[in-house]
Amino acid sequence: MNKTIMFKDLQELECLAAQRKEEIRSSADAVNVGGNTYYVSAEGCDEYDGRSPERAWKTLAKVSSAKLCEGDGVLFRRGDVFRGGVIAQAGVTYAAYGEGEKPRLYGGDRDLADHTLWAEHDPKNHIWRLTMPILDVGTLVFDEGGTWSRKLIPSYIGGRFVCRDAEERPFEMSREMTDDLDLYWHFDTLMTTRPSKGADFPVPQVDENSYGTLYLRCDRGNPGEVFRQIEALPRRCMFKIGDRANIHIDNLCIKYVGHHAISAGGHVIGLRVTHCEIGWIGGTIQHYFGTDPNYPQGGRGTVTRFGNGVEIYGGCENYEVSDCYIYQCYDAGITHQITTGGRTVTMCGIRYLNNLVERCVYSIEYFLDMNGGDTNSCMQDIVMRGNLLRLAGYGWGQQRHNIDTPAHIKGWSYVNRARDYHIHDNIFDRSAYRMLHLVAEVNESCPEMRKNIYVQHRGGMLGQYGGNADGEPPILFFDENAADSIRRIFKDEDAVLYFLEE
């Protein structure tokens, strides 16, 4: 029977989230390494062989360049900070050793809270310039997330930067940076004329070799003196998986990455991400090409941005993300997705289990966009269970232009052919827009729902569920009809609803 319960306060739910967070952050090391074990510490040396804690390597660059074999393990010392990114190798486990907090892997090359790194650029408007060139930055995070920047990104049309909301007006940094901690990254050294949607027009080529100039408005003075910590989210991944198989990432803290934290693509077998903390991800420029029907607020020459906590773009088998704490991602906390372009793609054996995901635009995202003549692709054997998904669209990623997309589970409205797809025993705690966007070409491809808990403001959105072959299913609201909608349309017979009163 579907039960409706009035919710007096959020204290119990807050305590549950805090407990889950602490359990994940304090999880013990329990990986089994069948091959050689290599150690990495902040006091190591890349000239060592890495085969013992006393002869540990020092840098992520060494981890990427080392010749590892399937079955090997790379263990990072707890309590240490490592910077840069890792090119992961097939069959290798990346995990932790020692005592204390999880090893911290940060995307930025250094902490920018140093007054010698900043020069006053425009005293009248309190604009400061970072004196070293830097990759595109998704945002700046100050003092462990106490606050962050609003990133200004103009469009690039007709050979010049223009304001996104008024394309007839040239973008002038001093005029547009109106708020304290506004951020602007400038780069136009390399150009590309790759077509987009059938149109050719030159735009800046933003990639991992594009080092530009960073500007920050700071009304209180030199940023390096105002803040004790400034972490940039640069345009790089922390773990590049590609299509390499049987990689396990366990018990690491991955933060401040402007691309995706863990990025895989092609056809990926056996990727496992367990007991990790992943936060402050994305926001860098993917490309200036537009238009895109999912971004109706943008136009020709506008910007698409990264990124996700854990992503597979392509096919997959035996893909697991479990017991992770993921938060403050510009896009999705966890995702599997692909636009097939005529290829046949299979996504199977997907498990998202017991994760705490907070303040991402999409807690979990998936889509199978079958186009280019593809009629055979499919998703199958998918389980999303025991997850606590909170506050979709309430994080820093909502500074985006397309503000009407957040959801806890975001399937968009593609073909999304699926079978044996189950969503049960999860808590969906508030979304700034839809709670759930579960649409496919046919109703049979939508997930089986069971024993989920729904927490939303009265009158807010519940979302969409169903087939779209004959038109989009209606958007449902969290109102007096919500219990009936969840029972009748979602078929979640044992759901529990909590209504939050304004």
Beta strands, then each sheet from edge to edge (+ up, - down):
strand 1: 3-6
strand 2: 37-40
strand 3: 73-77
strand 4: 81-83
strand 5: 86-87
strand 6: 93-97
strand 7: 104-106
strand 8: 118-122
strand 9: 127-130
strand 10: 134-135
strand 11: 137-142
strand 12: 147-148
strand 13: 150-151
strand 14: 155-157
strand 15: 160-163
strand 16: 166-170
strand 17: 182-186
strand 18: 191-192
strand 19: 203-204
strand 20: 211-217
strand 21: 230-234
strand 22: 239-242
strand 23: 248-250
strand 24: 253-257
strand 25: 262-269
strand 26: 272-274
strand 27: 277-281
strand 28: 285-287
strand 29: 304-305
strand 30: 310-322
strand 31: 325-329
strand 32: 332-339
strand 33: 346-353
strand 34: 356-358
strand 35: 362-369
strand 36: 378-385
strand 37: 388-392
strand 38: 407-410
strand 39: 418-424
strand 40: 427-431
strand 41: 436-440
strand 42: 448-450
strand 43: 453-457
strand 44: 461-467
strand 45: 476-477
strand 46: 496-500
sheet 1: 1+ 46+ 43+ 40+ 37+ 34+ 31+ 27+ 24+ 7+ 4+
sheet 2: 2+ 3+ 6+ 23+ 26+ 30+ 25+ 22+ 5+
sheet 3: 2+ 3+ 6+ 23+ 26+ 30+ 32+ 35+ 38+ 41+ 44+ 45-
sheet 4: 2+ 3+ 6+ 23+ 26+ 30+ 33+ 36+ 39+ 42+
sheet 5: 8+ 9- 20+ 10-
sheet 6: 8+ 9- 20+ 17- 13-
sheet 7: 12+ 11- 21+
sheet 8: 14+ 15- 16+
sheet 9: 18+ 19-
sheet 10: 28+ 29-
end
